[in-house]
């Protein structure tokens, strides 16, 4: 009963409009004096409005039977009417506020632009979690200009947490619960862990079985070198959690820029580092995101594993496959 009440509180808060330190230090800091000016930025304001609207739609549909369920790239890569409704709401708001901007959205609501800015939209990151009623999914919206990522917003509708960042102005968390104070916004910072053996790593896997097998083989080499591994199912939230210090590292071969554009800005604006590494498919990079003190050591580990794989492949050994 408490869970249903909490969900209802978050739904109302989304429709209407501190974290404990981690090992090595991390987390959520104090509210800055300039936050009001930051949130008044037109692009950021649009992204936040669109994310809230999409989050309200997704929460309302989450309590209903699934409709419009279909497969995309593989039988296990699915989409539903909820994805499309969320995307339509986001695109409507972006087009209304920024009609000259380009839009690239996961479910195909693309639009050309002439302003030099483009919006990358993942209307429901973690669709399989959503369909299975696992409370780990998000809305991800990023705006890029000629200099790169400008603003990024990741909304966790279930927990009522709105993560946002603007280039050069830091990363922040605004609680969306109806009981939260209007000024209850806190700065984010990545962890300060420096030893890979103490780093908690989050990852994800491809919907393609061959790619997933390769990812598992590579990450199997890393399991013994880090504290532990988690697989949550929403890349955007994984990156937001790196930014706020809930996890130390994120490593995944990511398929599309809308999966990580907003989260990448959150991490870098929270003081972290993001590097592209070799992915499991040609043309699709892997992404390594972490705090700055552990990043180089992790990058060396990941690169070493990839080079070992290349050497074994060159010798004709590709690893044992299950029968």
Secondary structure, 3 states (H helix, E strand, C coil): CHHHHHHHHHHHHHHHCCCCCCCCCCEECCCCCCHHHHHCCHHHHHHHHHHHHHHHHHHHHHCCCCCCCEECCCCCCEECHHHHHHHHHHHHHHHHHCCCCEEEECCCCCECCCCCCEEEEEEEECHHHHHCCCCCCEEEEEEEECCEEEEEEEEECCCCEEEEEECCCCEEEEECCCCCCCCCEEEEECCCCCCHHHCEEEECCCCCHHHHHHHHHHHHHHHHHCCEEECCCCHHHHHHHHHCCCCCEEEEECCCHHHHHHHHHHHHHCCCEEEEEEEEECCEEEEEEECHHHHHHHHHHHHHHHHHHHHHHHCCCCCCCCC
